[in-house]
């Protein structure tokens, strides 16, 4: 009888990114296993004990766990980049495409007309520094500059409490309106919370985007946090596939696996335009508040304080689209959120959004997004 491979697993499950990695690994093992997993929950000390016993055939671990440890000879290892630690050349490394993340965020902000930009992240985490650098490069290329706020984590992804007052002062000193990229969703939550304490409106004064699209963290934010979704599940699957080949004595196809970027998940925290005309700002706020129903131009004009013809003219001049076009985009974005984050059927979504029938939802969605609701849902959830 063929011996079942023993695999050492050291990936945290407290955050969405870690859970998706583990999910991808489990998906592969379910198809091509079985493997016997030894999942360490006790941190580095637990790993040291396992390394001493050498009772496994392969390792799937965060790179930070290998710091100052002597790697076992001949054991296939796949690491997941976290601390930017240098690992042995024979180790396969899984990382995120930080350039693509920065491009996604900068493209959104620049497309919304922002001219002031900021970044907030943890200076003692290599991936956060990398994201800040890449975002700055993208914005510099467009002819603008980025102001950055760096915090220490104290060895975790959490934010040091003593930095909160400093962050509020920094946020107040930024030119407005400002577009801010947070290194991840936890930092985004912290920024939005600090903006509220400082009396800064999100997104009107400070638009915020995080990274990882953690539904729990993004959902706890008020307003809800926009975030760049990364396909960590597929990265976990590819990591397991690579480890499987290495455990069978085959060379890896590549020693660098990159988690792909699925795109920006737009929520209220960044759904703003950098406009100077207060009537347009009022009109946009009205359109967003009424994203669950159709509205008339007369209603929007009344909310903006301008007459209909004046508003239609300045709206088109400032934003390059009509009021109806913008409202269709807002409604389609809301439908996209429901498709991605809930189990509602298309009929139920139609009812929530005050469409008389599901076919109207499909027509709107295809017109704005270029794909059917079902195709979008499959792609957003990482299913082929």
Secondary structure, 3 states (H helix, E strand, C coil): CCCCEEEEEECCCCCHHHHHHHHHHHHHHHHHCCEEEEECCCCHHHHHHHHHHCCCCEEEEEHHHHCCCCCCCCCEEEEECCCCCCCCCCCEEEEECHHHHHHHHHHHHHHCCCCCEEEEEECCCHHHHHHHHHHHHHHHHCCCCEEEEEECCCCCCCCCHHHHHHHHHHHHHCCCCEEEEECCHHHHHHHHHHHHHHCCCCCCCEEEEEECCCHHHHHHCCCCCEEEEECHHHHHHHHHHHHHHHHCCCCCCCCEEEECEEEEECCHHHCCCCCCCHHHHHHHHHHHHCCCCCCCHHHHHHHHCCCHHHHHHHHHHHHCCCHHHHHHHHHHHHHHHHHHHCCCCHHHHHHHCCCCCHHHHHHHHHHHHCCCHHHHHHHHCCCC
